[in-house]
């Protein structure tokens, strides 16, 4: 992301100049974003070399806005179509409101879910009539190949990487049966593809939608399943049923739909979506060694168990059901297979709630770093984190942080030794500060380094706000 390019975009768009540029954390794609401050306001600059994907995004945005579906406006597009300026909606996502609540949602958050489902119906039915599907990237329709890719993603990136035993012939037999059933449903509606709470931004008491450039034609219920069965959201079964019933009633106002068939479609696509998600967690966690993806695995497995043990699940999948049920309890691959004590160390922002404990222990140590001198108050450190050398040197110049960590090391050392002696499997330690960027990140890094040097442990380090 070149500063020169950003300056050029601003000048060509509004003859404006940037006062400050903040690089935003990378997502799972190759797109890059930064927040640009100018004239007492902000805008996002986006960079993506994939012009075909950009064209899909621009086209979908136009269709959604014409249908009064709230999405960020594209303000300016560069001549080469590889960079653009887009309305800045802020950072408050539905995910930020849901995950810290551990499945216990207040009425306001439930209302946001209903708003999102209401807009989804508009996307699927109203915008569906205006969208140019020839511009979809990488495919224009969710089809036989799409389903097979998701099934293979689960098999090779979760089951095989997690070393789960299964019979390949029997599993493929179940996959063929499931695929045939899924293909019996209409694939002629707009499919967002990644309709989940991270991609729903809360602003002005309304829900806005981002990251829909992977949209295509597809079934009605895949996106509903993506939202309601999102692993870490941990929506209670009764709430999922309430929200699905709300979706059905809203959909029925626009098209004729048979309720039993819609429920069966919802359950079967929820199974496919959850397997695809497990494939992603397996790849990012077991292969790329990113601990927060490993920590998400048990939540997805819980969803699979709920689905496949539902007496009203529409397809008999005996081998898949046997595989998933074998993962319940201590065999759920919560952490990398190891006999060592696992210590999860997390940095976080108090503004976004406490981290969820991925084990069954209900939590562990939570240390508040906000009393420590904050480098984030100074301009030269604002775009850095606790892993960057200037910030590390900032803390090393004063004794305050060292005294703070000295006491923490003693407490955690004691717990580690007792846990090892009693053959416990998991200890969680969290460090919080205002933004989850400097003090908490530095503290988590230091504890991880200390424990690695002193003990033989399996350490999972996650900087929640940075990752």
N, C-alpha and C positions, 0 to 999 in steps of 0.2 A: 504494500500500500504506500504509494509515494505521496509525500506532502504536496508536491507540485501538482499531482493529478487532482487532489482534493481542492486545492486552490483554484485550479482551472474549472472544475465542476461548479464551484460556488460563484465564480465570476461570470461564467456563461449563463448560469441560471438566474441569479438575482443581483449580480454585481456586488456580492458580499465578500467579506474577509473573515477567516476563522480566527477566533480568539484563543481557542483551545481545542485539541483533538484527543479523544480517548479511544484507544483500541479496545474493542469488545472481545470477550472470550470466544475462542473458535468453537464452532459447532461440529457436528459429525460430517459436514460437507466441506467442499473446497472453497465455498463462499467466505469472503472476509467482510467484516463490518467495522465501522468506527463511528463514534458519536462526535459530531462537529458542533462546537459552541460558536454562535455568532449573534450579534445584535440582541443579546439577552434572551436568546432562545436556542433551540437545538434542532438538528436534522441528522439523519443517518446517511452515511456514504457507504454504498455496497459495491463490492468488486467480485466479478465472477468471469472467468475466461470462457465459460461454456455459454456461448451466445444462444444456442437452441433452448437451453433451460431458462435463460433470461427472457426470451421471447414468450415462452409459456407463461411465465410469471406476469409479464406486462399485460398479456391478453386476459388472463384470469382476473387480474386486478380491475381492469376496465369493465369486465362483465359483472363482477361482484358489486362495484360501486354503482353501476346502472340499476342494479336490483336492490339498492339500499342495504347491502350487506357490509358491515363495518370492517374494512381492511385499510392498512396504511396507504395513503396516496403516493404514487410515484410522481415526484415533482420535476425531475429532469433526467434525461438519458443521454449518455455520451454518444458521439457520432459512431464509434465502433461497437456500441451496444454492450460493452463489457463493464461499464461502470454506471451507476445511477444514484440519485438522491431520493430518499424515501422518508415520508413522515415519521417522526420519532414518537412512539406511543409510550415510552418509558419502560420500566423493568418489572412491573408488577404483574406477574402471570398468575393464572388460576392454580398452577402447580405450587407456587409459593404459598398460597392460602391453604392448599389441601394437604400436602405432604407432612408439614409439622403437626397437623391435627390428628394424625394416625387414624384416619377413618371416621372421626367424630366431627361431623360438619355442622356449622350453625346454619340457620335459615337463609342468611345472606349468600353463603357459598352455594347452597343447594339452588338458590334462585339463579345464580350465575350459570350453573349447569343447565338449567332449563332454558335460559336465554340462548346458550350455545346450541342446544338441540333445536330450538326454534329457528335459528339462523341456518343450521345444517339442512333443515327441510327446504328452506329457500334456495340454498345452493343446489340441492339435489333435484329440485323440481323447477323452480323459476329460472335460476341462472343456467341450468342445464339446457334451456332452449336457446341461449345466446352464446354459449361458449364455443369457440372454434377448436374442435378436438383434433384438427390436423396439426395444431401447434404443440400438442402434448409431448412431454419429454420424460422418460425415454420411450414410452409406448403410449398409444392412444386408448387402450382398453385393457382392463384387468381380465385376463383370459386363462386358458389352460396352462400356458407357459408360466404365467405369473404365480399361479397356485403352486405349480411344481417347484419353482424357485424358492418359495417360502418354506415348503416342506423340506426341501434339500438343505436349506439354510439351518433349519432346526436339527436335522439329522447330523450334518457334518460339523456344524459350528457349536452345537450344544452337546448332543449325545456323545459324539466321538471325542470331542475335546475334554468333556467331563468324565470320560471313561465309563459311561453308563452301558451296562450289558443289554444287548437286544438281539433278536433274530431278524436279520436283514430281510429275508423273504416274507416273514409274517408282517413286519412293519410296512413293507412296500404294498402288501395286500390291503392293509388298512388305509394306506395313503390313497390307493386307487379308488377305494370305496368312498372315502371322504371327498376326493376331488370330483368324482362323478356327481355326488350329491350337491356340492357347492355350485357346479356348473349348471344345475337344473334351475337356478334362480336367474332372473333378468339381470343383465349387466349393462343396462342402458341409462344409468343415472350418473350424476357427477359424483366422483369418489375423491375425497380430499387426500386420502392415503395415509396421512399421519395426523389424524384428528385427535390430538391428546392435549392435556392441560398445559404442557409447556408451550404449546403453540396458540394458546388463548390468552390474550393480554387484557387486563382489567384497566379500564380508563373511563372516567366520567360516569361511573356506575353502569357501564356497559361492557360487553365482551367484543373484542376485536381479534382478528385471525391473521396469523403470519405463517410463513413456510408452507405454502400450498402449491408451490411450483411443480410438485410431483403428481398433481391431479390428473385424472383420466376418467373414462367411462368405467362404471363398475356397479356392484350391488348396492342396495340401500343400506344394509345393516353393518357393513364392514367398519364404517366410520363410527357408528354408534358403539360398536364393540370396542374399537380402539380407545374411545373416551371412557366408557364405563368399566372396562376391564384393564385400565392402565395399572401396571403392577404396583408401583409405589403409592398410588392414591389410596389403595386398600379400602375401596368403597364397600360398605356392608351389603350383604346379599339383598336385604329388604330395600335398601336405597337404590340399588341397581334396578330392581324390579319396578320401583316407583318411577324412576327416571325413564325407563324403557316404556312404561305405560304412558307417560307424558308425551314421549316422542311419537308413539303410535297414534295418539289422539290428534297431535298437530299434523302428522302426515296424512291422516284420514280426512282432514279438511281440504286437502289439495288433490289427492288421488284415491281411487278405490283400492283398498288393500285388505287381504284376508288375514285376520289376526294370528291364527295358528301358524300359518306359513311364515309370517313375519317373525314370530318367536323362534321357530325352528331355524330360520335363516340367521337370526341374531346369534343363537347359541353356536351354530356350526362355524360361522365366520369369527366369532370370539375365540374359538379353539384355534383356528388357523392363525389369527392375529397374535395370539399369545405364544404359539410355537415360533412364529417369526421373530417375536421380541426375545424369546429365550435364545434363539440363534444369534441375535445381535449381542445379548449379554455375554454369551459364551465366547464369541469372537473377541469382543472388546475386553472381556475379563480374563479368560484363560490364555488367549493368544497374545493380546496386546498388554496384558498384565495391569489393567486399570482396575483398582480394587473396588471403586464404587459400583461398577457393573457387576462384579461378583456379589456384592452385597444386595443387589437387586434381584438376584436369581430366586431366592426363596419366595418372594412375593409373587413372581410369575408362576412358580410351581404350585403355589396355593390356588391360583386361579385355574390352572389346568386340572387339579384334583377336584375342585368344585364343579367344573364343567363336565368332566368325564364320569363323575359319580352321580350326576343328576339323572334320576330315573326317567326323566322326559327328554334326555338327549336323543336327537332324531336318528343317529347312525350308530350301529354296533361296531365298535373298534376294539376288539378284545385285547390284542397285543399292545396297542398303544396305551390302553387303560392300565394294563399290567405294568408297563414300564413306568408310567407316571406315578402309580400308587406305590411303587417300590422306592420312590424318591422321598416319600413322606417321612417326617420326623428327622432323626439324626443322619439319615442318608440323603438329605436334600441338597447336598453340594453347596451349602451356605458359604463355605470357604474352600480354598484349594485343599485337596485331599492331603491331610497331614496329621500326625499325632502330636504336633507341637501346640503349645498354647498360642492362640491367635489374639493379637492385640490390634484393635481397630482404633486408629488415631485420626481425628477429624478436626479441621478448622471450619468455622462457620461465622455467619453474621447473626447477631441477636435479632436484627430487624426481620429476619426470615425464619425465625423459630429454631428450636433445638433440633439437632439431628435425630433421626429415627434409629433405634437400635435394631440391627438386622438379626440379632440372635433372639433367643427366648428369655433373656435375662432382664429385660425391661430398662436397660440403661447402665451407666457407669459414672465415672468421674466427669464433671463439667467444670472447667476452670474459666473464670471471668478475667480477661486480659485488659478490660477497659480502664483500669486504674493506672496503667503503664503509659508513659509518655508516648504519644502517637505520632509517628513520622508522617502519617497521612494529612496532618495539618499543614504541612509545608509543600509548596508547589513542586519542588524538584523530586518529591517522592510519590506524588499522587498517582502516577501511571505505573508505578512499580509494585511489587509484592514482597512479602517476607522472605522470598527465595532469592531476591536480587541482591548483589553485592553491596550497593550503597545503603540499602535498608539494613542488611546484616551489620555493616560498619556503624550505622546509627545506633543500633542496640548495644554493640560492643563498647561504645564510648562511655556508656553509663552503667552503674552497678545495679540499677533498678530491675532490669529484666533478669539478670543473673541471679539475684536474690530470690526473685519470684520462682524461677525454674528450679533452683536448688531445693526448695521445699517440696515442689511437685515431684521431682525425681525421687525423693525419699519415700513419699507416699506411694507412688506407682511401683517402685522397686519392691516395697513390702507386699503389695497386692500380687505382683508377678510371682514372687517366691512362694507365697501361700497358695496361689492358684496352681502353680506347677506341682507342688507337693500333694495337693488334693485332686490332681488330675482334672481340673476344670479346663474348659475348652476355649472360653472367650472372655476377654476384658475389653471394655470400651472406654476410651479417654477422649474428651472433646475440649477444644479451646475456642472460646467465642470472643469476638470484639465487635466494634460498631459495624464495620463493613466486610469483615471476613477476608481482609486483604493483606494487612501488615503484621500486627501483633500476634494474631491467632495463627497465621501461616508460619511465622518464624518459630513460635512456641511448638507447634506440631512437628516441624522439621527437626528441631533440636531434640525433642523427646524421642522421635524415631531413631535418630542417630545414636543417642545415648543407649537406648534399649538394644539396638543392633550390636553395639560394642560390648555390652555387658551380659546379654543372655542369648540363648538359642531359641528364637521365637519366629512365628509367622506374623509379620507385621503388614497391615493394610493401612496405607496412608492416603487420606482423601481430603483435598482442599475443596470443600463443597461449592463455595461461591466461585472459585476460580475454574473448577472443572466443569 
